[in-house]
C-alpha cells in the first residue's frame, strides 16, 4: 500500500466521522481492521491490501488529528471559501481539505505541496471538476496566507508578440 492509498483511506474514515456521533477511536476500530477491509475490497480495490504498521499509524494520526482539530480545520475552510457557506461544501471535499490542512499544520515531514497535490488527486476521484478546482484554490490560498515562508507563485511575464500588419 502506498502513502497515497493510506491517505485516501484516512479521508474515507474522516468522511464517515461526519455521519454519526462516534469518536474517532470508535470509527477507527470499526473501519481499520482486516475483516472490514475484506468486506470493502469486494467493491473498492483501494481496500485490497491492509496497511502495514507504519501506514496504519499514519492513517490513525490523520483521522484522530482531523477529529481533534475539526473546529479549527473547519474554521480555516470557512475562512478561505469565499462565496461558499460551509454547509454548501460537499462532505467529501470537506474531508479531503481537513486531511490536507491537518498534514500542513501538524505533520512537518509532509511537504505542503505534497499534501495539496494529494488532496487534489483524491478530489478528482470523488468530485466534479469545479469542486476539485475549489479544493485546490482553498488549499493553495490557505498555505500561501498562513505560511509566509511559502514561496509565492511565479508571476506570469507578458509575452511580447509581434503583430504583422
PAGUDO-681797 format. One line per 3 residues: for each residue x, y, z of C-alpha. Coordinates in pm, whole numbers, plus 50000, padded with zeros to 5 digits. Each point is the difference from the previous one (the first is absolute). Example, Ala and Ser with C-alpha at 12.3 -4.5 7.8 and 13.67 -1.06 7.14 Angstrom:
# residues 2
51230 49550 50780 ~ 50137 50344 49934
# end
This chain:
# residues 165
50000 50000 50000 ~ 50129 50345 49912 ~ 49980 50309 50219
49752 50138 49746 ~ 49771 49702 50058 ~ 50038 50031 50377
49910 50370 49973 ~ 49691 49919 49792 ~ 49888 49743 50257
50045 50264 50271 ~ 49781 50237 49795 ~ 49730 49730 49983
50008 49958 50377 ~ 50001 50377 50060 ~ 49702 50021 49764
49823 49726 50201 ~ 50052 50197 50323 ~ 49755 50260 49869
49710 49756 50003 ~ 49979 49881 50359 ~ 50085 50089 50356
50278 49748 50052 ~ 50349 50115 50094 ~ 50291 49974 49760
50127 49703 50201 ~ 49667 49818 49971 ~ 49981 50057 49625
50362 49891 49957 ~ 49932 49679 50192 ~ 49701 49928 49775
50165 50092 49670 ~ 50374 49932 50037 ~ 50006 49623 50038
50063 49708 49769 ~ 49639 49877 49998 ~ 49865 50340 49893
50268 50029 49731 ~ 49897 49658 49863 ~ 49636 50115 49984
50088 50326 49827 ~ 50255 49846 49761 ~ 49719 49825 49814
49880 50338 49870 ~ 50299 50231 50050 ~ 50347 49888 49883
50149 50261 50237 ~ 49927 49760 50286 ~ 50166 49700 49835
50307 50029 50220 ~ 50000 50060 50375 ~ 50242 50275 50109
50330 49906 50159 ~ 50082 50129 50349 ~ 50147 50331 49878
49706 50066 49767 ~ 49751 49910 50271 ~ 50166 50249 50240
49982 50265 49726 ~ 49628 49934 49938 ~ 49928 50008 50374
50191 50326 50045 ~ 49813 50166 49713 ~ 49657 49885 50117
50055 50077 50370 ~ 50168 50331 49918 ~ 49728 50115 49760
49738 49899 50259 ~ 50178 50175 50288 ~ 50062 50316 49795
49669 49992 49810 ~ 49870 50341 50110 ~ 50336 50165 49921
50023 49833 49658 ~ 49639 50087 49917 ~ 50070 50360 50100
50288 50013 49750 ~ 49780 49848 49731 ~ 49724 50257 50071
50249 50286 50008 ~ 50143 49918 49657 ~ 49685 49883 49824
49898 50343 49878 ~ 49647 49995 49864 ~ 49920 49653 50137
49836 49931 50334 ~ 50150 49700 50178 ~ 49664 49821 49974
50020 50023 49619 ~ 50338 49823 49981 ~ 49962 49631 49908
50085 49778 50297 ~ 50265 49806 49809 ~ 50170 50326 49896
49996 50116 50363 ~ 50154 49668 50114 ~ 50272 50034 49734
50080 50357 50106 ~ 50002 49910 50370 ~ 50250 49725 49926
50231 50225 49798 ~ 49979 50288 50246 ~ 50078 49767 50290
50308 49876 49812 ~ 50111 50356 49927 ~ 49949 50119 50357
50107 49699 50207 ~ 50212 49764 49790 ~ 50323 50186 49918
50151 49699 49820 ~ 49741 50037 49722 ~ 50077 50286 49760
49712 50244 49957 ~ 50004 49957 49623 ~ 49970 49621 50039
49703 50036 50236 ~ 49822 50230 49754 ~ 50083 49791 49693
49880 49680 50168 ~ 49679 50172 50112 ~ 49931 50115 49644
50065 49651 49864 ~ 49759 49847 50252 ~ 49741 50269 49923
50019 49911 49629 ~ 49876 49650 50087 ~ 49693 50117 50191
49902 50350 49893 ~ 49917 50187 49677 ~ 50264 50227 49845
49863 50322 50154 ~ 50024 49853 50351 ~ 50353 49874 49928
50098 50354 49895 ~ 49833 50136 50315 ~ 50195 49757 50222
50326 50090 49824 ~ 49931 50373 50032 ~ 49912 49986 50369
50301 49787 50091 ~ 50238 50214 49793 ~ 49872 50323 50152
50008 49847 50348 ~ 50367 49903 49969 ~ 50109 50328 49837
49817 50209 50259 ~ 50074 49803 50316 ~ 50363 49924 49924
50193 50306 49897 ~ 50308 49793 49920 ~ 49811 49829 49716
50142 50134 49677 ~ 49747 50199 49800 ~ 49879 49873 49669
50226 50115 49720 ~ 49861 50300 49823 ~ 49902 49954 49641
50209 50225 49782 ~ 49830 50157 49704 ~ 50112 49851 49674
50100 50248 49735 ~ 49823 49904 49686 ~ 50078 50175 49680
49693 50060 49794 ~ 50041 50015 49627 ~ 49796 50265 49833
# end
